[in-house]
Amino acid sequence: MVVAAPEPPSPPGQTFHVDRVPDQARQRIRIEEVKERLTPHSVSAPGNVALDLAHVAKVSSLIPGQVNQIMVQLGNRVQKDQPLAAVESMRLDELVQEYLVAKSKLDVANSNFTRTKQLQAENIISQRRFLEDRGQQIEAQAIYQHVREKLLNMGLSEQELHQLEHGSHLEGHKYLLRAPLSGTVVSQQIVLGQGVAAGDELFEIVDTSRVWVFANLPIEQARRFQEGDEGQIL
């Protein structure tokens, strides 16, 4: 829109010519109430982007073994608890055997204590015998639960443990490495068939949905900003 300064009064009898504003231009004219508002401004400054360490995870093997399967590749987007790789391990097989032995001992301890409670209620056995059998049951339960938690942490499912307890011994148990958070695989340190030791770092996963941006502003520019101000990084 062009605004012209008023011209001096014209002599009497002089005619004027008024140009009509085209309809296309008229449609672009807006009339608004005058209001006070903040005017966005931009600044340019050197800076850097840093990862939020609360959204970075390194994935390591808990047991020694050999990489049997790799489910993801560098750059893949993964979800929390998604399997990343499978490791075959003799240690895992040993834990399965420990689990079966612990389950067997717990069954015996439960059976003994059930019978002991019946005898104690009939005053056939002493309180000391009752407490001894109760202690054996508690100990057997603790050992069983400890080994069970280890197997669950290594990727075996509740269904697989249930099958083991009922005589279905699955061969070739695998330790599954799972993503501890959702994000992108930015580092992969293994290949198929590679041997790994307990504690070896195999993957790094980063969630880049939240990062830190640090800008170095001169004091004059920094004074324009207050805590809580929102902005957009271009």
Short mmCIF file of the C-alpha atoms (twelve columns), coordinates in Angstrom:
data_MODEL
# 
_entry.id   MODEL 
# 
loop_
_atom_site.group_PDB 
_atom_site.id 
_atom_site.type_symbol 
_atom_site.label_atom_id 
_atom_site.label_alt_id 
_atom_site.label_comp_id 
_atom_site.label_asym_id 
_atom_site.label_seq_id 
_atom_site.Cartn_x 
_atom_site.Cartn_y 
_atom_site.Cartn_z 
_atom_site.pdbx_PDB_model_num 
ATOM 1   C CA . MET A 1   0.000   0.000   0.000   1 
ATOM 2   C CA . VAL A 2   1.358   3.456   -0.959  1 
ATOM 3   C CA . VAL A 3   0.377   6.514   1.076   1 
ATOM 4   C CA . ALA A 4   0.914   9.915   -0.575  1 
ATOM 5   C CA . ALA A 5   1.189   13.214  1.246   1 
ATOM 6   C CA . PRO A 6   -1.782  15.568  0.667   1 
ATOM 7   C CA . GLU A 7   -1.316  18.097  -2.073  1 
ATOM 8   C CA . PRO A 8   -2.055  21.830  -1.720  1 
ATOM 9   C CA . PRO A 9   -5.659  22.885  -2.464  1 
ATOM 10  C CA . SER A 10  -6.342  23.071  -6.162  1 
ATOM 11  C CA . PRO A 11  -7.630  26.257  -7.791  1 
ATOM 12  C CA . PRO A 12  -11.403 26.525  -8.245  1 
ATOM 13  C CA . GLY A 13  -12.709 24.782  -11.296 1 
ATOM 14  C CA . GLN A 14  -9.848  22.267  -11.487 1 
ATOM 15  C CA . THR A 15  -10.902 18.691  -12.083 1 
ATOM 16  C CA . PHE A 16  -9.419  15.581  -10.382 1 
ATOM 17  C CA . HIS A 17  -8.763  12.073  -11.606 1 
ATOM 18  C CA . VAL A 18  -9.093  9.237   -9.035  1 
ATOM 19  C CA . ASP A 19  -7.636  5.811   -9.806  1 
ATOM 20  C CA . ARG A 20  -9.804  2.975   -8.465  1 
ATOM 21  C CA . VAL A 21  -7.957  0.341   -6.471  1 
ATOM 22  C CA . PRO A 22  -8.048  -2.969  -8.367  1 
ATOM 23  C CA . ASP A 23  -10.153 -5.703  -6.759  1 
ATOM 24  C CA . GLN A 24  -7.141  -8.018  -6.556  1 
ATOM 25  C CA . ALA A 25  -5.210  -5.455  -4.522  1 
ATOM 26  C CA . ARG A 26  -8.270  -4.626  -2.418  1 
ATOM 27  C CA . GLN A 27  -8.505  -8.276  -1.301  1 
ATOM 28  C CA . ARG A 28  -5.019  -8.059  0.175   1 
ATOM 29  C CA . ILE A 29  -5.840  -5.060  2.351   1 
ATOM 30  C CA . ARG A 30  -6.567  -5.881  5.999   1 
ATOM 31  C CA . ILE A 31  -7.977  -3.553  8.605   1 
ATOM 32  C CA . GLU A 32  -7.078  -4.435  12.191  1 
ATOM 33  C CA . GLU A 33  -7.330  -2.845  15.592  1 
ATOM 34  C CA . VAL A 34  -4.081  -1.347  16.792  1 
ATOM 35  C CA . LYS A 35  -2.655  -3.559  19.549  1 
ATOM 36  C CA . GLU A 36  0.557   -3.742  21.508  1 
ATOM 37  C CA . ARG A 37  2.444   -6.981  20.932  1 
ATOM 38  C CA . LEU A 38  5.935   -8.411  20.968  1 
ATOM 39  C CA . THR A 39  7.850   -8.346  17.732  1 
ATOM 40  C CA . PRO A 40  9.915   -11.493 17.102  1 
ATOM 41  C CA . HIS A 41  13.582  -10.929 16.485  1 
ATOM 42  C CA . SER A 42  16.412  -13.200 15.524  1 
ATOM 43  C CA . VAL A 43  20.028  -13.383 16.558  1 
ATOM 44  C CA . SER A 44  23.005  -15.179 15.084  1 
ATOM 45  C CA . ALA A 45  25.570  -16.663 17.426  1 
ATOM 46  C CA . PRO A 46  28.133  -19.478 17.483  1 
ATOM 47  C CA . GLY A 47  27.175  -22.520 19.524  1 
ATOM 48  C CA . ASN A 48  26.944  -26.278 19.634  1 
ATOM 49  C CA . VAL A 49  24.415  -29.081 20.053  1 
ATOM 50  C CA . ALA A 50  24.986  -31.678 22.794  1 
ATOM 51  C CA . LEU A 51  23.178  -34.920 23.570  1 
ATOM 52  C CA . ASP A 52  21.023  -35.196 26.657  1 
ATOM 53  C CA . LEU A 53  22.888  -37.916 28.572  1 
ATOM 54  C CA . ALA A 54  19.631  -39.030 30.173  1 
ATOM 55  C CA . HIS A 55  18.623  -40.207 26.681  1 
ATOM 56  C CA . VAL A 56  21.821  -42.096 25.806  1 
ATOM 57  C CA . ALA A 57  22.285  -45.820 26.478  1 
ATOM 58  C CA . LYS A 58  25.185  -48.225 25.976  1 
ATOM 59  C CA . VAL A 59  24.212  -51.878 25.592  1 
ATOM 60  C CA . SER A 60  26.606  -54.502 26.961  1 
ATOM 61  C CA . SER A 61  26.512  -58.266 27.296  1 
ATOM 62  C CA . LEU A 62  26.001  -59.646 30.803  1 
ATOM 63  C CA . ILE A 63  27.614  -62.983 29.969  1 
ATOM 64  C CA . PRO A 64  30.382  -64.292 27.686  1 
ATOM 65  C CA . GLY A 65  29.346  -66.010 24.482  1 
ATOM 66  C CA . GLN A 66  29.180  -65.863 20.705  1 
ATOM 67  C CA . VAL A 67  26.973  -63.575 18.625  1 
ATOM 68  C CA . ASN A 68  24.437  -65.820 16.931  1 
ATOM 69  C CA . GLN A 69  22.069  -63.249 15.434  1 
ATOM 70  C CA . ILE A 70  21.968  -59.484 14.843  1 
ATOM 71  C CA . MET A 71  18.482  -57.980 14.485  1 
ATOM 72  C CA . VAL A 72  19.355  -54.300 13.854  1 
ATOM 73  C CA . GLN A 73  21.901  -52.272 11.936  1 
ATOM 74  C CA . LEU A 74  23.646  -48.952 12.379  1 
ATOM 75  C CA . GLY A 75  21.188  -46.097 11.902  1 
ATOM 76  C CA . ASN A 76  18.062  -48.147 12.620  1 
ATOM 77  C CA . ARG A 77  15.327  -46.667 14.779  1 
ATOM 78  C CA . VAL A 78  14.450  -49.031 17.660  1 
ATOM 79  C CA . GLN A 79  11.816  -49.153 20.377  1 
ATOM 80  C CA . LYS A 80  12.370  -49.817 24.067  1 
ATOM 81  C CA . ASP A 81  12.803  -53.560 24.842  1 
ATOM 82  C CA . GLN A 82  13.226  -54.398 21.147  1 
ATOM 83  C CA . PRO A 83  15.719  -57.282 20.618  1 
ATOM 84  C CA . LEU A 84  19.036  -56.101 19.187  1 
ATOM 85  C CA . ALA A 85  21.131  -59.279 19.064  1 
ATOM 86  C CA . ALA A 86  21.242  -62.846 20.372  1 
ATOM 87  C CA . VAL A 87  24.253  -64.417 22.105  1 
ATOM 88  C CA . GLU A 88  24.768  -68.151 22.558  1 
ATOM 89  C CA . SER A 89  26.450  -68.920 25.858  1 
ATOM 90  C CA . MET A 90  27.462  -71.954 27.895  1 
ATOM 91  C CA . ARG A 91  26.877  -69.808 30.975  1 
ATOM 92  C CA . LEU A 92  23.225  -69.482 30.010  1 
ATOM 93  C CA . ASP A 93  22.922  -73.256 29.701  1 
ATOM 94  C CA . GLU A 94  24.510  -73.586 33.153  1 
ATOM 95  C CA . LEU A 95  21.949  -71.183 34.591  1 
ATOM 96  C CA . VAL A 96  19.145  -73.218 33.045  1 
ATOM 97  C CA . GLN A 97  20.470  -76.293 34.838  1 
ATOM 98  C CA . GLU A 98  20.775  -74.324 38.090  1 
ATOM 99  C CA . TYR A 99  17.195  -73.207 37.639  1 
ATOM 100 C CA . LEU A 100 15.900  -76.744 37.190  1 
ATOM 101 C CA . VAL A 101 17.803  -77.938 40.272  1 
ATOM 102 C CA . ALA A 102 16.540  -74.975 42.317  1 
ATOM 103 C CA . LYS A 103 12.962  -75.674 41.218  1 
ATOM 104 C CA . SER A 104 13.296  -79.331 42.216  1 
ATOM 105 C CA . LYS A 105 14.674  -78.432 45.654  1 
ATOM 106 C CA . LEU A 106 11.901  -75.889 46.171  1 
ATOM 107 C CA . ASP A 107 9.249   -78.482 45.339  1 
ATOM 108 C CA . VAL A 108 10.750  -80.860 47.917  1 
ATOM 109 C CA . ALA A 109 11.008  -78.104 50.535  1 
ATOM 110 C CA . ASN A 110 7.384   -77.070 49.956  1 
ATOM 111 C CA . SER A 111 6.200   -80.656 50.238  1 
ATOM 112 C CA . ASN A 112 8.176   -81.227 53.446  1 
ATOM 113 C CA . PHE A 113 6.930   -78.035 55.045  1 
ATOM 114 C CA . THR A 114 3.306   -78.797 54.141  1 
ATOM 115 C CA . ARG A 115 3.615   -82.157 55.902  1 
ATOM 116 C CA . THR A 116 5.440   -80.543 58.831  1 
ATOM 117 C CA . LYS A 117 2.615   -78.035 59.335  1 
ATOM 118 C CA . GLN A 118 0.119   -80.872 59.537  1 
ATOM 119 C CA . LEU A 119 2.207   -82.774 62.073  1 
ATOM 120 C CA . GLN A 120 2.845   -79.653 64.119  1 
ATOM 121 C CA . ALA A 121 -0.886  -78.922 64.251  1 
ATOM 122 C CA . GLU A 122 -1.363  -82.417 65.708  1 
ATOM 123 C CA . ASN A 123 1.475   -81.824 68.219  1 
ATOM 124 C CA . ILE A 124 3.443   -84.733 66.752  1 
ATOM 125 C CA . ILE A 125 6.663   -82.793 66.069  1 
ATOM 126 C CA . SER A 126 8.497   -80.116 68.000  1 
ATOM 127 C CA . GLN A 127 8.514   -76.394 67.318  1 
ATOM 128 C CA . ARG A 128 12.210  -76.669 66.523  1 
ATOM 129 C CA . ARG A 129 11.544  -79.130 63.695  1 
ATOM 130 C CA . PHE A 130 8.809   -76.855 62.388  1 
ATOM 131 C CA . LEU A 131 11.170  -73.854 62.280  1 
ATOM 132 C CA . GLU A 132 13.946  -75.881 60.615  1 
ATOM 133 C CA . ASP A 133 11.687  -77.017 57.785  1 
ATOM 134 C CA . ARG A 134 10.299  -73.507 57.428  1 
ATOM 135 C CA . GLY A 135 13.841  -72.127 57.133  1 
ATOM 136 C CA . GLN A 136 14.727  -74.685 54.452  1 
ATOM 137 C CA . GLN A 137 11.659  -73.711 52.479  1 
ATOM 138 C CA . ILE A 138 12.519  -69.998 52.662  1 
ATOM 139 C CA . GLU A 139 16.110  -70.679 51.574  1 
ATOM 140 C CA . ALA A 140 14.999  -72.844 48.645  1 
ATOM 141 C CA . GLN A 141 12.510  -70.168 47.571  1 
ATOM 142 C CA . ALA A 142 15.201  -67.460 47.649  1 
ATOM 143 C CA . ILE A 143 17.642  -69.503 45.542  1 
ATOM 144 C CA . TYR A 144 14.939  -70.376 43.027  1 
ATOM 145 C CA . GLN A 145 13.815  -66.752 42.703  1 
ATOM 146 C CA . HIS A 146 17.401  -65.509 42.330  1 
ATOM 147 C CA . VAL A 147 18.165  -67.836 39.405  1 
ATOM 148 C CA . ARG A 148 14.766  -67.117 37.875  1 
ATOM 149 C CA . GLU A 149 15.442  -63.359 37.841  1 
ATOM 150 C CA . LYS A 150 18.814  -63.951 36.168  1 
ATOM 151 C CA . LEU A 151 17.195  -65.907 33.355  1 
ATOM 152 C CA . LEU A 152 14.480  -63.304 32.864  1 
ATOM 153 C CA . ASN A 153 17.137  -60.579 32.662  1 
ATOM 154 C CA . MET A 154 18.920  -62.603 29.989  1 
ATOM 155 C CA . GLY A 155 15.909  -62.643 27.723  1 
ATOM 156 C CA . LEU A 156 14.067  -65.856 28.550  1 
ATOM 157 C CA . SER A 157 10.327  -65.362 28.686  1 
ATOM 158 C CA . GLU A 158 7.887   -66.421 31.385  1 
ATOM 159 C CA . GLN A 159 6.511   -68.966 28.933  1 
ATOM 160 C CA . GLU A 160 9.945   -70.531 28.379  1 
ATOM 161 C CA . LEU A 161 10.524  -70.811 32.126  1 
ATOM 162 C CA . HIS A 162 7.100   -72.389 32.513  1 
ATOM 163 C CA . GLN A 163 7.999   -74.936 29.835  1 
ATOM 164 C CA . LEU A 164 11.281  -75.704 31.600  1 
ATOM 165 C CA . GLU A 165 9.487   -76.282 34.885  1 
ATOM 166 C CA . HIS A 166 7.163   -78.780 33.215  1 
ATOM 167 C CA . GLY A 167 9.857   -80.868 31.583  1 
ATOM 168 C CA . SER A 168 10.207  -79.221 28.165  1 
ATOM 169 C CA . HIS A 169 13.958  -78.603 27.971  1 
ATOM 170 C CA . LEU A 170 14.607  -76.185 25.123  1 
ATOM 171 C CA . GLU A 171 17.980  -76.583 23.425  1 
ATOM 172 C CA . GLY A 172 20.127  -73.668 22.300  1 
ATOM 173 C CA . HIS A 173 19.029  -71.022 24.751  1 
ATOM 174 C CA . LYS A 174 20.011  -67.528 23.634  1 
ATOM 175 C CA . TYR A 175 20.741  -64.399 25.615  1 
ATOM 176 C CA . LEU A 176 18.832  -61.516 24.027  1 
ATOM 177 C CA . LEU A 177 20.213  -57.997 24.185  1 
ATOM 178 C CA . ARG A 178 17.328  -55.532 24.256  1 
ATOM 179 C CA . ALA A 179 17.119  -51.781 23.728  1 
ATOM 180 C CA . PRO A 180 16.910  -50.006 27.120  1 
ATOM 181 C CA . LEU A 181 15.211  -47.006 25.483  1 
ATOM 182 C CA . SER A 182 13.679  -45.900 22.202  1 
ATOM 183 C CA . GLY A 183 16.084  -44.156 19.862  1 
ATOM 184 C CA . THR A 184 18.566  -44.576 17.015  1 
ATOM 185 C CA . VAL A 185 21.445  -47.057 16.861  1 
ATOM 186 C CA . VAL A 186 24.508  -44.797 16.520  1 
ATOM 187 C CA . SER A 187 27.194  -47.384 17.297  1 
ATOM 188 C CA . GLN A 188 27.487  -51.116 16.588  1 
ATOM 189 C CA . GLN A 189 30.590  -52.973 17.747  1 
ATOM 190 C CA . ILE A 190 29.750  -56.575 16.780  1 
ATOM 191 C CA . VAL A 191 29.500  -58.810 13.728  1 
ATOM 192 C CA . LEU A 192 27.910  -62.214 13.295  1 
ATOM 193 C CA . GLY A 193 29.915  -65.009 14.932  1 
ATOM 194 C CA . GLN A 194 32.008  -62.665 17.075  1 
ATOM 195 C CA . GLY A 195 32.936  -63.747 20.591  1 
ATOM 196 C CA . VAL A 196 32.020  -61.318 23.343  1 
ATOM 197 C CA . ALA A 197 32.951  -61.038 27.007  1 
ATOM 198 C CA . ALA A 198 30.775  -59.933 29.874  1 
ATOM 199 C CA . GLY A 199 30.731  -56.142 29.970  1 
ATOM 200 C CA . ASP A 200 31.692  -55.603 26.325  1 
ATOM 201 C CA . GLU A 201 29.917  -52.598 24.826  1 
ATOM 202 C CA . LEU A 202 28.032  -53.814 21.760  1 
ATOM 203 C CA . PHE A 203 25.595  -51.028 20.860  1 
ATOM 204 C CA . GLU A 204 24.953  -47.372 21.637  1 
ATOM 205 C CA . ILE A 205 21.436  -45.972 21.330  1 
ATOM 206 C CA . VAL A 206 20.575  -42.271 21.379  1 
ATOM 207 C CA . ASP A 207 17.185  -40.595 21.591  1 
ATOM 208 C CA . THR A 208 17.633  -37.339 19.659  1 
ATOM 209 C CA . SER A 209 14.102  -36.087 20.314  1 
ATOM 210 C CA . ARG A 210 15.619  -34.012 23.139  1 
ATOM 211 C CA . VAL A 211 19.031  -32.320 22.915  1 
ATOM 212 C CA . TRP A 212 20.844  -29.391 24.520  1 
ATOM 213 C CA . VAL A 213 21.679  -26.322 22.412  1 
ATOM 214 C CA . PHE A 214 24.333  -23.965 23.753  1 
ATOM 215 C CA . ALA A 215 24.701  -20.504 22.155  1 
ATOM 216 C CA . ASN A 216 27.430  -17.988 22.981  1 
ATOM 217 C CA . LEU A 217 25.737  -14.580 22.989  1 
ATOM 218 C CA . PRO A 218 27.300  -11.180 23.641  1 
ATOM 219 C CA . ILE A 219 26.004  -9.494  26.784  1 
ATOM 220 C CA . GLU A 220 24.000  -6.975  24.749  1 
ATOM 221 C CA . GLN A 221 22.074  -9.759  23.006  1 
ATOM 222 C CA . ALA A 222 21.782  -11.982 26.082  1 
ATOM 223 C CA . ARG A 223 19.947  -9.202  27.936  1 
ATOM 224 C CA . ARG A 224 17.074  -9.506  25.485  1 
ATOM 225 C CA . PHE A 225 16.211  -12.969 26.784  1 
ATOM 226 C CA . GLN A 226 14.632  -14.101 30.013  1 
ATOM 227 C CA . GLU A 227 14.138  -17.513 31.575  1 
ATOM 228 C CA . GLY A 228 11.145  -19.224 29.999  1 
ATOM 229 C CA . ASP A 229 11.375  -17.442 26.641  1 
ATOM 230 C CA . GLU A 230 10.555  -19.657 23.686  1 
ATOM 231 C CA . GLY A 231 12.412  -19.646 20.413  1 
ATOM 232 C CA . GLN A 232 13.108  -21.535 17.236  1 
ATOM 233 C CA . ILE A 233 16.528  -22.713 16.102  1 
ATOM 234 C CA . LEU A 234 17.145  -22.360 12.389  1 
# 
